[in-house]
Amino acid sequence: MKTMAVSSRPIAWLGEKKLSRVMLVFGVVLLLAIVLGTFSYLLVQDLMTMGTYPPGVNVLGVDVSGLTRAEAFDMCNRELAEIINKPVSLNIDNEKYQITPEEISLKLELGDMVDQAYESAWSVNIFERMARRFINKPREIDAAIAVQSDGEKVEHFVDSALNMINRPPHDTYIDVTSGVPVIVPAKEGRYADRNQLLEETLKALGTADREVQVEVARTPAAITDEVWGKFIVISLADHTLTLYNREEPLAQFGVACGSPSFPTPAGIWKIVGKQRNPSWINPGSAWAATMPPYIAPGPGNPLGTRALPLNASGVLIHGTSSDWSIGRSASHGCIRMHMRDIEALFEMVEPETPVYIIKAAGNPGFDVTKKPFWQK
């Protein structure tokens, strides 16, 4: 009788296959449990943060993550105080034309800004919120600035600033008002378009810096301060003549000037010639009625040894032998100098040298800013 042997290999294979299925099912169940648990955890976390700002939310740079709306409003009110109180500034060259927020009723709409930030944060669908929470990469949100202002007050501010920004070109001039000359530089003309500036200003109200760099068309001045070299300042009150090279005094002399009956004219003049050993020609005035029609050069000549005629009618800077008159108002309109002084000055100046004749320091007697009739 033969014995039949049953192989154990199929039985072992069937056992392994059953075990694999069990492990697969277990793995799937475990994975589902993990996914479901993670989903449930993230969902609970999302629901628990409702009513506050999620991570990554800012209001004009202020991080309000985890705060309620009221807390966010209070924080922004504190942190944005500098912006809230910052003036509006129109900048041109080295000038600033500013106005405070109160003067144009300019206010940050913090309530709208914190509401906008909250709505933007929670408008993201729940699955994206949960996914971002899972990978710890929140969506960055920064609420835009919102402001309100009084349009009429803004326009008035722009118009007032334009009155100072826009200007015609102004030539250089020498201000001798104080008796000490100051060279005032030329200013180029500027023109800013009102509508453009108003538009840029309104845009700037909605920015954190509230500044406008004013764009202007420019017109150069015809005469710039490089033209100045030597010039003379004569003070009728002090009876002095001072020669300058720009603002540097080179020499000062005592002089006699016109008497009350024959005053020396205040104004901006220039030397139009140089006369060495000049002849004197009778001007035909009443004071010269008893004098000869002509006096040749020499000791008796009223003009002395040197004369510098000006383009002021009949006025010369000249020497005199009447030394007693220096320091007084005693001439017939001319500027008299000691002989040695006029001879020294004669060598230091040339025709076209400007001559400023002022009544006194603080009262020049003419508009120092006005271009002289003879200046090109």
PyMOL commands that set and color helices and strands:
alter all, ss='L'
color gray80, all
select helices_A, chain A and resi 9-48+69-79+81-84+102-104+110-122+126-135+151-165+194-205+225-227+286-288+323-325+339-348
alter helices_A, ss='H'
color red, helices_A
select strands_A, chain A and resi 57-59+62-63+88-92+95-99+107-108+141-143+147-148+173-175+182-184+189-191+211-213+217-219+230-235+240-245+248-258+267-270+275-276+280-281+294-295+306-309+316-320+329-331+335-338+354-358
alter strands_A, ss='S'
color yellow, strands_A
deselect
rebuild
show_as cartoon
